[in-house]
Amino acid sequence: MDNSRTRQQTPARVGTLTITFDDGPDAEYTPQILETLRHYGVPAVFFCIGEQVARYPDVLRAIDAAGHAIGNHTMTHPHLTELPDDEIRKQLTDAANQIEATIGKRPHLFRPPYGDMDERVERIARELGYQPVLWDVDSVDWSGIPGPTVAANVLPHLKPGAIVLQHAGEHAEGTPAALPYIIEVAVAMGYDWVPFTSKS
């Protein structure tokens, strides 16, 4: 049997990628994102805002039921470096409590809103048992740009082990349209989408 055609159609694997979604859950974009991830069998991390969890608990349960990781994105999405220590702790603890009350699990991953993290914020997060997670590739989808522009912000910048930042909340209307294309093109480039690990 000649396998040359199969070999030509299967690109050499060049590395792994992890996709993450901030600012959810919401009732409009998150369900669309979940359906796309289900269709392609792609795992993700959703960094959730506590206030959004309180508004849309069923959507958070759907994220959890689908097997995706859930991280802490604070209670109200503030600039953490502008807050005193006790307020930073309260932001993280209140969000974790809301998530745990909804799905019975406490998050262990943390992403600061706006990527706003200094040594103090990182120290407090780690004292509370969190692993801070930033990103390597920013889709800028939060700005309301259309799907093709979202994809153009991601695909040229992929590299092995990259963490891709997208959003599942307000103003991210281009994300559901861009996501299938980003997933398919990345796979065609030789990447595999994997769950987050500390080595990602």
C-alpha positions in Angstrom: 0.0 0.0 0.0 1.4 3.4 -0.9 1.2 5.8 2.1 2.9 8.7 0.3 -0.3 10.6 -0.1 -1.2 10.2 3.6 2.3 11.4 4.6 1.9 14.4 2.3 -1.5 15.3 3.8 -0.2 15.0 7.4 2.1 17.9 8.3 5.1 17.3 10.5 4.2 18.2 14.1 6.1 21.3 15.1 4.8 21.8 18.6 1.8 22.4 20.9 -0.4 25.4 21.6 -2.8 26.3 24.4 -5.8 28.5 23.9 -7.3 30.6 26.6 -10.4 32.8 27.0 -10.7 35.7 29.4 -13.6 37.7 30.8 -16.4 35.1 30.6 -18.7 33.5 31.1 -21.3 35.3 29.1 -24.6 34.1 27.5 -23.7 35.0 23.8 -20.1 34.2 22.9 -19.1 31.6 25.4 -21.7 29.0 24.2 -20.6 29.5 20.6 -16.9 29.1 21.6 -17.8 25.9 23.6 -19.5 24.4 20.5 -16.5 25.1 18.3 -14.1 23.6 20.8 -16.4 20.6 21.1 -16.5 20.2 17.4 -12.7 20.2 17.0 -11.9 18.4 20.3 -9.8 21.3 21.5 -9.2 21.9 25.2 -9.1 25.4 26.6 -8.7 27.4 29.8 -11.4 29.9 30.7 -10.2 32.7 33.0 -13.5 33.7 34.6 -14.6 36.9 36.3 -16.5 36.3 39.5 -19.3 38.8 38.7 -19.8 37.0 35.4 -20.0 33.6 37.1 -22.7 35.0 39.4 -24.7 36.2 36.3 -24.2 33.1 34.2 -23.7 30.1 36.5 -25.2 27.7 34.0 -22.6 28.7 31.4 -19.8 28.1 33.8 -21.2 24.7 34.5 -21.2 24.0 30.8 -17.6 25.0 30.6 -16.8 22.6 33.5 -18.9 19.8 32.1 -17.0 20.0 28.8 -13.8 19.3 30.6 -12.1 22.7 30.1 -9.9 24.2 32.8 -11.3 27.2 34.7 -9.1 29.9 36.1 -9.5 33.0 38.3 -9.7 36.3 36.6 -10.7 38.3 39.8 -14.1 39.3 41.0 -14.5 42.6 39.1 -11.6 42.9 36.7 -9.6 45.7 38.3 -6.0 46.8 37.7 -4.5 44.8 40.6 -1.3 46.7 40.8 -3.3 49.8 41.8 -4.9 48.0 44.8 -3.6 47.4 48.4 -2.7 43.9 49.4 -5.9 43.1 51.2 -8.0 44.2 48.2 -5.9 42.0 45.9 -6.6 39.0 48.2 -10.3 39.9 48.3 -10.5 40.0 44.5 -9.0 36.6 44.1 -10.8 35.0 47.1 -14.2 36.3 46.2 -13.9 35.1 42.6 -12.7 31.7 43.8 -15.6 31.4 46.2 -18.0 32.2 43.5 -16.5 29.6 41.2 -16.4 27.0 43.9 -20.0 27.7 44.9 -21.1 27.1 41.3 -19.1 24.0 40.2 -17.7 22.6 43.5 -14.1 23.2 42.4 -11.6 25.8 43.4 -9.5 27.3 40.6 -5.7 27.0 40.8 -4.8 29.1 37.7 -4.8 32.9 37.8 -4.6 35.5 35.1 -4.5 39.2 36.1 -6.8 41.5 34.2 -5.0 43.4 31.5 -1.9 41.3 32.3 -1.4 43.8 35.1 1.0 42.0 37.4 4.1 43.0 39.3 6.1 41.2 41.9 3.7 42.1 44.7 0.6 40.8 42.8 2.5 37.6 41.8 3.6 37.0 45.4 0.1 37.4 46.8 -1.4 35.1 44.1 1.2 32.4 44.8 0.6 32.8 48.6 -3.0 32.0 47.9 -2.0 28.9 45.9 -2.3 30.2 42.4 -0.2 29.6 39.3 -0.1 32.9 37.4 -0.6 32.5 33.6 0.0 35.2 31.1 0.2 34.7 27.3 2.4 34.8 24.3 0.0 35.7 21.5 -2.6 38.4 21.9 -5.6 38.3 19.5 -6.8 41.7 20.6 -10.3 40.4 20.1 -11.6 42.4 23.1 -11.5 45.5 20.9 -14.4 44.5 18.7 -12.4 43.7 15.6 -13.9 41.3 13.0 -13.0 37.6 12.8 -10.5 37.9 9.9 -8.5 40.5 11.9 -8.6 38.4 15.0 -7.1 35.5 13.0 -4.5 37.7 11.4 -3.4 38.8 14.9 -2.9 35.2 16.0 -1.6 32.9 13.2 1.6 34.7 12.1 2.8 34.8 15.7 2.4 31.2 16.7 5.4 29.3 18.0 5.8 26.0 19.8 4.5 26.2 23.4 2.6 29.4 22.8 -0.4 30.4 24.9 -3.0 32.2 22.9 -5.2 34.9 24.5 -8.7 35.4 23.3 -11.9 36.5 25.1 -15.3 35.2 25.8 -17.0 38.3 27.0 -18.2 41.7 26.0 -16.9 43.2 22.7 -15.4 39.8 21.5 -17.8 39.4 18.7 -15.1 38.5 16.2 -13.9 35.5 18.3 -16.6 32.9 17.4 -16.1 33.7 13.7 -12.2 33.5 13.9 -11.9 30.4 16.1 -12.6 27.6 13.6 -10.1 29.1 11.1 -7.5 29.6 13.8 -7.8 26.0 15.0 -7.8 24.5 11.5 -4.9 26.6 10.2 -2.8 25.9 13.3 -3.3 22.2 12.9 -2.4 22.5 9.2 0.8 24.3 10.2 1.7 21.3 12.4 0.5 22.3 15.8 -1.5 20.3 18.3 -3.9 22.1 20.7 -3.3 20.8 24.3 -4.5 21.5 27.8 -2.4 24.0 29.8 0.5 22.7 31.7 3.3 24.6 33.5 5.5 23.6 30.6 3.2 25.0 27.9 
